[in-house]
Amino acid sequence: MSTTATTSPAPALGAPRVYPSLRAAWIPLAALCLAFFVEMVDNTLLSIALPTIGRDLGSGTTGLQWVTGAYSLTFGGLLLTAGSIADRWGRRRVLQVGLAIFGLLSLTVVFVHSSGELIALRAALGIAAAAMAPITNSLVFRLFDDKALRMRAITVMIVVGMSGFVLGPLLGGTALTHVRWEWLLVVNAPIALIAFVGVRLGVAPDRPEDLTRDRLDLPGAALSVLTIGAACYALTSGVEHGWAAAGTIAAIAGALVAAVGFVRHERRTAAPMLDLSLFANGTVRGAAIAQIGTAIAMAAVMFGLVLHFQYAYGWSPVKAGLANLPFVVTMLLATPVSEGLAKRFGHRIACLVGAALLALALGGLAWGVSHGYLPIAISMVVMTLGLRTIMTICAVALIDAMPANRTSIGAALNDTAQEVGTSIGTAVVGTLIAVLVTTTLPVGTWSDALVSSFFHGERVTYGILAVVVGLVAGYGAFTLTDSHAVEEAH
């Protein structure tokens, strides 16, 4: 990416190569934020409708787990491939193709009549979304040649994306009082269309010199998808068929073999999809690991609390959605906290504080799930402070550490880490609840015994996650530098 592009002539459509301010770039920035919002909100939009979907389609906990997990699986598995393609074929072009397919696929939900069909549709939507997520972030860098403006724009994108992730249940719950759950996906079509038009009008086409000429690493893409897919399938197969079942063992072995094959291939090929030498850089390695930890926490809590509010408490979808407001409000108000920590103490210490907050929040949930809504809400606030701190700092640090013509793959690496964590978090909490409580969600009001069993399962699950997430996110944060780069965002 050239920072001297301001001397280039304006493209035919009238979109300038770079903009002098965020206000001047409001059309492309709003379009990119809208595209990123719809990708992220689709991660959780159906979560509030899981009980309704389970009843309508006759699905149990593992089936519902795959309704959310299928999207994360294909999304996370193909992000690196999509970023690699965009750095070669053109970022704006790939984003527009992704938006068009995403919108059209969303309309096909009206033909879904079984959980298997819905899972297949969610997987297809994940593929389309993978062509959008890393590119929306990398194109933000393209809009400005001033580093401070880039940092401000990235911060806006992250807040919008994370808000979309946590607003999904609220928006979905509100909609479910008026329409069937299928409309939660149909609405993606007009949103994708608006974003498509905004990108077309406000983002300049890619120039050949801003792209890489390396060939696509198709074997690497196939191995990465196989690794993630086999690992996630192993978790659900263990619950449905037993951990000693042939299918489960085969999935575990397949994931390990594919992972080893991916590493060996990426080290030997002349044009790797992911240059593994990048992980020698502590910023890249630490940011990716920390992002995995935060995503595990967020996905597990979002999935678990949807079941908690609607089943254990018996709340309506709207009330359950409103119960997530502490996430949203804290997300919007946490900027001074996260940037203040980075400004005062640097990336490493700020993210270590964030990891400690995540562990504290999960520990609070382990105790609070059987003590009413107030301790759960307090834990949500604490968790969001940790999430906001780590996710913002790590995203900015990781993308800024990449070569100028590899911003899409850098953004893809950041998003892949989050989606891998999302897939793991959803799989872990679904698996543990199925093992500890039940594999079939009863229709109607739960008995006191089942509610008590569910609370016990949550306590064990969140207690385990508090340790795991604290260690993963803490290790990732520890490898970061003492950079105070967030100061440039003011």
Backbone torsions as a table, in degrees:
resi	resn	phi	psi	omega
1	MET	NA	125.9	-177.4
2	SER	-92.2	133.3	177.0
3	THR	-91.5	3.6	177.1
4	THR	-103.6	17.5	-173.5
5	ALA	-70.0	-9.4	-178.9
6	THR	-63.1	-17.9	179.4
7	THR	-86.8	-5.4	-177.9
8	SER	-77.4	149.5	177.1
9	PRO	-68.4	149.5	-179.9
10	ALA	-66.9	142.7	179.4
11	PRO	-67.1	166.4	-173.8
12	ALA	-59.9	-35.3	-176.8
13	LEU	-74.7	-5.7	175.7
14	GLY	93.6	-4.6	179.2
15	ALA	-75.0	123.7	179.8
16	PRO	-68.4	155.3	179.9
17	ARG	-64.4	-44.9	177.3
18	VAL	-136.1	161.3	-177.6
19	TYR	-116.8	149.7	-177.7
20	PRO	-83.4	-13.8	-178.0
21	SER	-158.8	166.5	176.7
22	LEU	-64.7	-37.6	-179.3
23	ARG	-63.9	-41.8	179.7
24	ALA	-64.3	-27.2	-177.4
25	ALA	-98.4	24.0	-170.7
26	TRP	-64.1	-33.7	-178.9
27	ILE	-66.8	-56.7	179.7
28	PRO	-66.7	-35.8	-179.4
29	LEU	-66.5	-41.7	177.3
30	ALA	-64.3	-40.0	179.6
31	ALA	-65.0	-43.4	179.3
32	LEU	-66.0	-39.8	177.4
33	CYS	-64.5	-39.0	179.2
34	LEU	-65.5	-41.4	177.6
35	ALA	-63.1	-44.1	179.6
36	PHE	-66.3	-38.0	179.8
37	PHE	-61.6	-46.5	-176.9
38	VAL	-67.9	-32.3	175.5
39	GLU	-63.4	-46.9	-175.2
40	MET	-74.6	-40.2	-179.4
41	VAL	-65.6	-29.5	179.5
42	ASP	-70.0	-18.7	174.3
43	ASN	-62.7	-35.6	-171.2
44	THR	-123.2	-5.7	-175.3
45	LEU	-57.1	-40.4	-177.9
46	LEU	-82.1	-9.7	-175.4
47	SER	-61.0	-38.3	-179.5
48	ILE	-70.3	-21.2	-178.9
49	ALA	-94.2	3.2	-176.7
50	LEU	-56.7	-45.0	177.1
51	PRO	-60.2	-41.8	178.7
52	THR	-64.2	-44.9	178.2
53	ILE	-62.3	-41.8	179.4
54	GLY	-59.3	-41.5	179.1
55	ARG	-71.3	-43.2	-177.0
56	ASP	-67.7	-38.7	-174.4
57	LEU	-104.1	0.0	178.9
58	GLY	66.7	43.4	-176.4
59	SER	-105.2	142.8	175.1
60	GLY	-91.6	-168.5	-175.3
61	THR	-64.4	-39.0	-179.2
62	THR	-69.6	-35.9	176.7
63	GLY	-64.9	-43.4	178.0
64	LEU	-65.0	-34.9	177.4
65	GLN	-59.7	-39.3	-179.7
66	TRP	-77.1	-22.3	174.3
67	VAL	-61.4	-40.7	176.5
68	THR	-86.0	-36.9	-175.1
69	GLY	-73.0	-29.7	-178.5
70	ALA	-62.5	-39.6	178.0
71	TYR	-64.3	-48.8	-179.6
72	SER	-64.3	-34.7	-177.9
73	LEU	-63.8	-54.3	-179.1
74	THR	-71.8	-36.5	177.3
75	PHE	-59.3	-54.3	-178.8
76	GLY	-66.6	-37.2	-177.1
77	GLY	-69.4	-26.1	-174.7
78	LEU	-107.5	0.0	-177.9
79	LEU	-60.3	-45.9	-179.5
80	LEU	-63.4	-39.8	178.1
81	THR	-63.7	-44.7	179.9
82	ALA	-63.4	-42.0	177.6
83	GLY	-63.2	-39.3	178.3
84	SER	-64.7	-42.7	178.0
85	ILE	-63.5	-43.0	-177.7
86	ALA	-63.4	-36.4	179.1
87	ASP	-70.4	-10.5	-179.6
88	ARG	-109.8	-43.6	-173.0
89	TRP	-96.4	-13.3	-178.8
90	GLY	118.1	125.4	-174.4
91	ARG	-70.8	-45.2	-179.8
92	ARG	-64.0	-41.1	-178.5
93	ARG	-61.8	-47.5	-178.4
94	VAL	-66.5	-38.1	178.7
95	LEU	-62.9	-42.6	-179.7
96	GLN	-65.7	-39.4	176.3
97	VAL	-62.3	-44.4	179.1
98	GLY	-61.3	-43.6	179.1
99	LEU	-62.3	-43.0	-179.2
100	ALA	-62.9	-47.0	-179.0
101	ILE	-66.8	-41.3	-179.9
102	PHE	-58.9	-46.0	-179.7
103	GLY	-65.2	-43.8	-178.9
104	LEU	-66.7	-42.5	179.3
105	LEU	-62.0	-37.2	-177.9
106	SER	-60.3	-30.4	-179.7
107	LEU	-70.3	-23.4	-175.7
108	THR	-75.2	-3.6	180.0
109	VAL	-62.9	-22.2	-179.9
110	VAL	-66.2	-15.5	179.7
111	PHE	-97.2	3.1	-177.0
112	VAL	-82.6	130.6	-179.5
113	HIS	-133.1	3.8	179.6
114	SER	-147.6	161.2	179.7
115	SER	-64.5	-34.6	178.5
116	GLY	-63.1	-41.7	178.1
117	GLU	-65.5	-39.1	179.0
118	LEU	-66.2	-41.2	178.1
119	ILE	-62.1	-41.2	178.6
120	ALA	-63.8	-41.4	178.5
121	LEU	-64.6	-42.6	179.5
122	ARG	-62.9	-38.0	177.2
123	ALA	-63.9	-41.4	178.9
124	ALA	-66.1	-39.5	176.9
125	LEU	-63.6	-35.0	177.1
126	GLY	-63.5	-36.9	177.9
127	ILE	-63.8	-45.8	179.5
128	ALA	-64.6	-41.4	-179.7
129	ALA	-65.3	-30.3	178.3
130	ALA	-63.3	-25.4	177.7
131	ALA	-81.4	-1.9	-177.0
132	MET	-111.6	-45.7	-168.3
133	ALA	-58.5	-56.7	-176.5
134	PRO	-65.8	-26.2	-175.7
135	ILE	-77.9	-35.8	177.9
136	THR	-60.1	-40.5	179.7
137	ASN	-71.0	-41.9	-178.1
138	SER	-70.1	-32.5	179.1
139	LEU	-68.6	-26.5	175.5
140	VAL	-59.2	-40.5	177.1
141	PHE	-62.5	-33.7	-177.9
142	ARG	-70.5	-23.8	-175.8
143	LEU	-72.9	-21.6	-173.8
144	PHE	-133.5	147.2	172.3
145	ASP	-105.2	-4.0	176.9
146	ASP	-92.0	126.2	-174.1
147	LYS	-63.9	-37.4	179.1
148	ALA	-63.7	-40.4	177.2
149	LEU	-65.1	-38.4	177.3
150	ARG	-60.5	-43.2	-178.6
151	MET	-66.7	-39.9	178.0
152	ARG	-64.0	-42.6	-179.0
153	ALA	-65.6	-41.8	177.7
154	ILE	-62.4	-39.5	178.2
155	THR	-62.1	-43.1	177.1
156	VAL	-60.0	-44.9	-179.9
157	MET	-60.6	-43.3	-177.9
158	ILE	-65.5	-43.3	179.1
159	VAL	-62.1	-43.3	179.3
160	VAL	-63.1	-46.4	-178.8
161	GLY	-63.7	-45.8	180.0
162	MET	-67.7	-35.4	176.2
163	SER	-64.2	-39.2	176.6
164	GLY	-61.4	-39.7	-180.0
165	PHE	-61.3	-44.0	-176.5
166	VAL	-87.6	-20.8	178.0
167	LEU	-78.7	-17.1	-178.5
168	GLY	-49.1	-52.9	-179.8
169	PRO	-62.2	-37.6	179.8
170	LEU	-66.6	-47.5	178.9
171	LEU	-63.2	-42.3	179.5
172	GLY	-65.2	-42.7	-180.0
173	GLY	-63.3	-40.8	177.9
174	THR	-64.5	-43.4	-179.0
175	ALA	-65.1	-35.3	-176.1
176	LEU	-65.2	-18.2	177.6
177	THR	-76.0	-13.0	-176.0
178	HIS	-121.5	-27.9	-174.8
179	VAL	-135.5	167.7	175.5
180	ARG	-72.1	160.8	-174.8
181	TRP	-63.8	-25.3	180.0
182	GLU	-59.2	-29.5	-178.7
183	TRP	-68.9	-16.0	177.1
184	LEU	-65.8	-25.1	175.7
185	LEU	-95.6	-35.2	-179.6
186	VAL	-57.9	-36.1	-176.9
187	VAL	-64.3	-17.0	177.5
188	ASN	-62.4	-30.0	-174.5
189	ALA	-61.4	-53.6	179.0
190	PRO	-65.9	-32.2	178.0
191	ILE	-65.1	-43.9	178.4
192	ALA	-62.7	-36.7	179.5
193	LEU	-64.7	-44.6	179.0
194	ILE	-61.7	-44.5	179.2
195	ALA	-62.8	-40.5	179.1
196	PHE	-58.2	-47.4	-178.9
197	VAL	-64.1	-43.0	-179.8
198	GLY	-62.6	-41.3	177.8
199	VAL	-65.9	-41.6	-179.1
200	ARG	-62.2	-39.1	-176.6
201	LEU	-82.7	-34.1	-169.1
202	GLY	-108.6	-13.5	-178.5
203	VAL	-107.8	126.8	-178.6
204	ALA	-71.3	148.2	175.8
205	PRO	-62.1	154.9	179.0
206	ASP	-70.9	144.5	173.4
207	ARG	-95.6	146.6	-179.0
208	PRO	-53.6	-38.5	-177.7
209	GLU	-70.3	-14.1	178.3
210	ASP	-89.2	-3.0	-177.0
211	LEU	-110.2	161.7	176.9
212	THR	-97.6	149.4	-178.8
213	ARG	-99.4	2.9	179.0
214	ASP	-61.3	144.1	178.4
215	ARG	-71.5	157.8	180.0
216	LEU	-71.0	141.9	179.4
217	ASP	-97.3	77.7	-177.6
218	LEU	-65.4	-42.4	176.4
219	PRO	-59.5	-39.2	178.5
220	GLY	-63.6	-40.4	178.5
221	ALA	-62.5	-45.5	-179.2
222	ALA	-62.7	-42.2	-179.3
223	LEU	-67.3	-36.7	179.7
224	SER	-66.8	-42.9	178.5
225	VAL	-64.4	-42.6	179.7
226	LEU	-63.0	-39.5	179.9
227	THR	-61.8	-51.3	-177.1
228	ILE	-68.2	-42.8	-178.5
229	GLY	-63.5	-45.5	-179.3
230	ALA	-65.3	-38.5	-179.4
231	ALA	-64.8	-43.4	-179.5
232	CYS	-69.7	-37.8	178.3
233	TYR	-64.5	-36.0	-179.8
234	ALA	-59.0	-37.9	-179.3
235	LEU	-64.4	-47.1	-178.8
236	THR	-73.5	-35.2	178.7
237	SER	-64.2	-35.1	179.0
238	GLY	-59.9	-37.6	179.4
239	VAL	-75.8	-44.6	-174.7
240	GLU	-74.5	-38.4	-171.8
241	HIS	-118.9	-6.6	-179.2
242	GLY	100.7	146.4	-176.5
243	TRP	-73.8	-17.1	177.5
244	ALA	-98.0	2.3	-179.6
245	ALA	-67.1	150.8	-177.3
246	ALA	-59.9	-40.4	-179.3
247	GLY	-64.2	-40.1	179.7
248	THR	-66.7	-46.8	179.7
249	ILE	-62.9	-39.5	179.3
250	ALA	-64.1	-39.3	179.5
251	ALA	-65.9	-42.2	178.2
252	ILE	-63.4	-46.3	179.3
253	ALA	-63.0	-40.5	179.4
254	GLY	-62.9	-40.9	178.7
255	ALA	-63.4	-43.0	-179.7
256	LEU	-66.3	-44.4	180.0
257	VAL	-63.5	-43.2	-179.8
258	ALA	-64.7	-38.6	179.5
259	ALA	-64.5	-44.5	178.1
260	VAL	-64.0	-42.8	179.0
261	GLY	-61.9	-38.7	179.3
262	PHE	-63.2	-46.6	-178.8
263	VAL	-63.0	-45.6	-179.6
264	ARG	-62.7	-43.6	-178.9
265	HIS	-64.6	-45.1	-177.3
266	GLU	-65.3	-29.7	178.8
267	ARG	-75.8	-26.8	-173.4
268	ARG	-98.9	-28.8	-174.5
269	THR	-72.1	150.5	-178.3
270	ALA	-73.7	-26.3	-178.9
271	ALA	-131.2	76.7	-176.7
272	PRO	-68.9	147.0	174.1
273	MET	-63.5	-40.8	177.9
274	LEU	-128.8	111.4	179.2
275	ASP	-70.8	103.6	-175.0
276	LEU	-64.6	-17.9	177.0
277	SER	-66.1	-18.3	176.9
278	LEU	-60.1	-29.9	-176.6
279	PHE	-75.4	-5.7	170.7
280	ALA	-70.0	-21.6	175.8
281	ASN	-78.3	119.7	-176.9
282	GLY	-59.7	-33.2	179.5
283	THR	-64.9	-47.0	-179.8
284	VAL	-64.5	-49.6	-177.9
285	ARG	-62.4	-49.5	-176.4
286	GLY	-65.9	-41.1	-179.7
287	ALA	-63.3	-43.1	-179.6
288	ALA	-64.3	-43.5	-179.8
289	ILE	-65.3	-43.9	179.8
290	ALA	-63.4	-37.5	178.6
291	GLN	-64.5	-36.2	176.3
292	ILE	-60.7	-45.1	-179.8
293	GLY	-60.9	-44.1	-179.5
294	THR	-65.7	-39.7	-178.5
295	ALA	-68.3	-36.5	175.2
296	ILE	-57.8	-47.8	-178.6
297	ALA	-62.2	-48.9	-175.0
298	MET	-65.4	-46.6	-178.5
299	ALA	-65.1	-42.1	-179.0
300	ALA	-63.2	-43.2	-178.6
301	VAL	-69.5	-42.4	179.8
302	MET	-62.2	-43.9	-179.9
303	PHE	-66.9	-45.7	-177.4
304	GLY	-66.2	-41.1	-176.2
305	LEU	-73.1	-27.7	174.6
306	VAL	-60.1	-46.9	177.6
307	LEU	-66.4	-38.2	-178.4
308	HIS	-61.9	-51.3	-175.2
309	PHE	-69.5	-42.3	-173.7
310	GLN	-85.1	-31.2	-178.1
311	TYR	-97.0	-58.1	-176.7
312	ALA	-66.3	-40.2	179.1
313	TYR	-90.6	-21.6	-178.3
314	GLY	73.6	24.6	-178.1
315	TRP	-77.3	156.4	175.4
316	SER	-72.7	161.8	177.9
317	PRO	-56.4	-38.5	179.6
318	VAL	-65.6	-46.7	-179.7
319	LYS	-63.8	-40.1	177.8
320	ALA	-64.2	-38.0	177.4
321	GLY	-65.8	-43.0	178.4
322	LEU	-63.8	-27.3	179.3
323	ALA	-64.4	-17.6	178.8
324	ASN	-88.3	2.7	-178.7
325	LEU	-57.2	-34.7	176.6
326	PRO	-56.1	-34.4	175.1
327	PHE	-61.2	-49.7	-173.6
328	VAL	-66.7	-49.5	-177.4
329	VAL	-61.5	-44.9	179.7
330	THR	-65.8	-36.5	178.6
331	MET	-58.4	-42.3	-176.9
332	LEU	-75.4	-28.7	-174.2
333	LEU	-100.3	-2.2	-171.1
334	ALA	-86.4	-4.8	-177.0
335	THR	-54.9	-48.3	179.6
336	PRO	-58.8	-32.7	-178.9
337	VAL	-71.1	-51.9	-176.2
338	SER	-66.2	-45.7	-180.0
339	GLU	-72.0	-31.7	176.5
340	GLY	-64.8	-40.2	177.2
341	LEU	-63.2	-44.8	-179.8
342	ALA	-65.5	-40.3	-178.8
343	LYS	-65.7	-39.2	-175.6
344	ARG	-83.5	-41.6	-170.8
345	PHE	-113.4	-13.7	-176.9
346	GLY	92.5	168.8	-174.2
347	HIS	-60.8	-44.6	-174.1
348	ARG	-61.2	-54.7	-176.6
349	ILE	-65.6	-41.3	-179.7
350	ALA	-59.5	-44.0	-179.3
351	CYS	-74.0	-29.4	172.8
352	LEU	-64.2	-40.1	175.1
353	VAL	-62.1	-42.3	177.7
354	GLY	-60.1	-42.3	178.4
355	ALA	-63.1	-39.7	177.9
356	ALA	-64.1	-38.9	178.4
357	LEU	-65.1	-39.0	177.5
358	LEU	-62.1	-47.1	-180.0
359	ALA	-62.8	-41.2	179.0
360	LEU	-63.3	-42.3	-179.1
361	ALA	-65.0	-42.9	178.9
362	LEU	-66.3	-38.1	174.0
363	GLY	-63.2	-39.0	177.3
364	GLY	-63.8	-38.9	177.5
365	LEU	-66.4	-38.3	179.1
366	ALA	-57.6	-35.9	177.7
367	TRP	-85.9	-38.5	-169.0
368	GLY	-77.5	-21.3	-175.2
369	VAL	-61.2	-24.3	178.8
370	SER	-105.7	14.3	-178.5
371	HIS	-126.3	24.1	174.7
372	GLY	95.0	177.9	-172.8
373	TYR	-74.4	-35.0	-174.5
374	LEU	-55.7	-51.2	178.2
375	PRO	-64.1	-29.1	176.2
376	ILE	-66.8	-43.9	180.0
377	ALA	-63.3	-41.8	178.7
378	ILE	-62.8	-41.1	178.3
379	SER	-64.2	-36.6	176.1
380	MET	-59.4	-44.4	-179.6
381	VAL	-62.4	-47.1	-179.6
382	VAL	-62.8	-43.0	179.7
383	MET	-62.5	-43.2	-177.8
384	THR	-64.8	-36.2	175.3
385	LEU	-60.3	-42.1	178.1
386	GLY	-67.9	-44.0	178.9
387	LEU	-60.8	-48.4	-176.7
388	ARG	-60.7	-41.1	-178.4
389	THR	-65.5	-51.9	-175.6
390	ILE	-69.6	-46.6	-173.7
391	MET	-66.5	-39.3	-179.9
392	THR	-68.5	-51.4	-177.0
393	ILE	-62.7	-45.3	-176.5
394	CYS	-68.1	-38.1	178.9
395	ALA	-64.1	-46.5	180.0
396	VAL	-63.6	-44.8	-177.3
397	ALA	-65.7	-41.1	-176.6
398	LEU	-68.6	-49.4	-178.1
399	ILE	-65.0	-37.9	-179.3
400	ASP	-68.5	-21.5	-178.5
401	ALA	-84.8	-7.0	-176.5
402	MET	-86.6	155.4	173.0
403	PRO	-59.9	153.9	-173.4
404	ALA	-61.2	-32.5	-178.3
405	ASN	-94.4	14.7	179.1
406	ARG	-127.9	26.8	-177.7
407	THR	-65.2	-33.7	179.2
408	SER	-65.3	-42.4	179.6
409	ILE	-69.6	-31.8	175.4
410	GLY	-65.9	-46.5	176.5
411	ALA	-63.1	-37.6	178.7
412	ALA	-64.2	-39.2	178.4
413	LEU	-63.0	-42.7	177.6
414	ASN	-61.4	-47.9	-178.9
415	ASP	-69.0	-34.5	177.7
416	THR	-63.3	-43.2	178.2
417	ALA	-58.5	-42.9	179.8
418	GLN	-67.3	-40.1	-178.0
419	GLU	-73.8	-33.7	172.9
420	VAL	-61.3	-45.2	177.3
421	GLY	-62.6	-39.8	178.4
422	THR	-62.1	-44.6	179.7
423	SER	-63.7	-43.4	178.9
424	ILE	-64.6	-45.9	-178.1
425	GLY	-61.2	-45.9	178.7
426	THR	-63.4	-43.1	-179.8
427	ALA	-65.2	-42.0	-177.4
428	VAL	-65.2	-49.3	-177.1
429	VAL	-68.6	-37.5	176.9
430	GLY	-64.4	-40.5	-179.8
431	THR	-67.3	-46.9	-177.6
432	LEU	-65.0	-41.2	179.2
433	ILE	-66.5	-38.9	177.8
434	ALA	-63.5	-40.6	-179.9
435	VAL	-70.5	-44.4	-173.2
436	LEU	-84.2	-23.8	-173.8
437	VAL	-120.8	-77.7	-175.6
438	THR	-160.9	151.2	175.5
439	THR	-96.7	-6.7	179.1
440	THR	-124.0	124.2	-179.2
441	LEU	-84.6	115.3	-178.6
442	PRO	-65.7	147.6	175.9
443	VAL	-84.1	141.0	178.0
444	GLY	88.6	-164.0	-176.2
445	THR	-70.6	133.8	177.8
446	TRP	-76.8	147.3	175.2
447	SER	-72.9	160.7	179.4
448	ASP	-61.2	-36.1	-179.2
449	ALA	-66.4	-40.6	-179.9
450	LEU	-69.3	-39.5	177.2
451	VAL	-61.8	-43.3	178.6
452	SER	-62.7	-40.9	178.0
453	SER	-65.0	-38.9	179.2
454	PHE	-64.7	-43.8	177.7
455	PHE	-59.4	-40.4	178.3
456	HIS	-63.6	-43.7	178.2
457	GLY	-61.0	-39.9	177.5
458	GLU	-64.9	-42.1	-179.5
459	ARG	-59.6	-45.7	179.1
460	VAL	-65.1	-45.4	-177.8
461	THR	-60.7	-51.9	-177.6
462	TYR	-69.5	-29.8	175.7
463	GLY	-65.3	-43.8	176.9
464	ILE	-63.5	-44.4	-178.4
465	LEU	-64.6	-32.9	178.8
466	ALA	-59.3	-41.1	179.2
467	VAL	-72.1	-48.7	-176.3
468	VAL	-62.7	-50.6	-177.8
469	VAL	-65.2	-41.1	178.5
470	GLY	-59.2	-42.3	-180.0
471	LEU	-70.4	-44.8	-177.8
472	VAL	-65.8	-52.7	-178.9
473	ALA	-66.0	-37.5	179.3
474	GLY	-66.0	-40.8	177.9
475	TYR	-63.9	-44.9	178.7
476	GLY	-60.1	-44.0	179.9
477	ALA	-64.0	-36.1	-176.2
478	PHE	-65.0	-26.7	-178.1
479	THR	-87.0	-3.8	177.8
480	LEU	-73.2	170.8	177.9
481	THR	-91.8	179.0	177.0
482	ASP	-93.3	23.4	-178.8
483	SER	-58.6	143.4	175.5
484	HIS	-111.0	33.5	-168.9
485	ALA	-59.7	-22.8	-178.2
486	VAL	-62.8	-19.7	176.9
487	GLU	-55.6	-29.7	-176.6
488	GLU	-72.9	-9.7	-179.5
489	ALA	-83.7	-2.4	-178.7
490	HIS	-98.1	NA	NA
